[in-house]
Amino acid sequence: MTDQWYLTTVRHGETEYNREKRYAGSIDVPLNDAGKTDVSEAAPFIRSMNFDIAVTSPLRRAIETAQILTEGKIRIVVSPHARERNYGILEGHAFADIEHIRPPIHFIKVGGDYHSLDPPHAETFEDLRARAEAFHDEITSQYRGKRILVVSHGVFLQQFHGLLRGNDWIESLGKSVGNLELTTFHFEGDQMISEERTHLSRRKQANF
């Protein structure tokens, strides 16, 4: 019999850093009031999917999202692998401030967005991708066969999704993940055969 299973990811709800278009990265910012409202409104849909377990980033905005979405009905496991990229010197800065940083930060444009390659003290995309691979190993070794909900962050999920699709780290930057964007991957054994994306918030969300 074919081994079919599903893995669903969702990006956390809105924060003030999202609204202000600031790099949060490893800064432990909470959801704002709008984000909490959006997540609460999405919770009935998540409950209807009957997840067995939620695996979340250790950052507060992801944990709060997981707690509200699951309403204490399922176990939440925190995985350090699922945290957001550390942006180094960029953290806390708005995008508009970046041009004043010296030495200049190098960016590449993929999928209509610009992505920082070398901020001082930042995690590289290669290291981020390695962390996504470690997270994949953790999920598949410990929770495969369960209905899994992953709650994480935009840039980490880009790389995790790209890994599942068979894309390299540069190609993975081509698809942004908005706040409360739900993506469900359907597998047969180790082969990903389909995916479905759903926006759980009706409001326009930031991709930061």
Sequence and secondary structure as in RCSB ss.txt:
>XXXX:A:sequence
MTDQWYLTTVRHGETEYNREKRYAGSIDVPLNDAGKTDVSEAAPFIRSMNFDIAVTSPLRRAIETAQILTEGKIR
IVVSPHARERNYGILEGHAFADIEHIRPPIHFIKVGGDYHSLDPPHAETFEDLRARAEAFHDEITSQYRGKRILV
VSHGVFLQQFHGLLRGNDWIESLGKSVGNLELTTFHFEGDQMISEERTHLSRRKQANF
>XXXX:A:secstr
   EEEEEEEE   BHHHHTTB  TTS   B HHHHHHHHHHHHHHHHT  SEEEE SSHHHHHHHHHHHTTSSE
EEE GGGS    GGGTT BGGGGGG SS   EEEETTEEEES  TT   HHHHHHHHHHHHHHHHHHTTTS EEE
EE HHHHHHHHHHHHT  HHHHTTS   TTEEEEEEEETTEEEEEEEEE  SS     
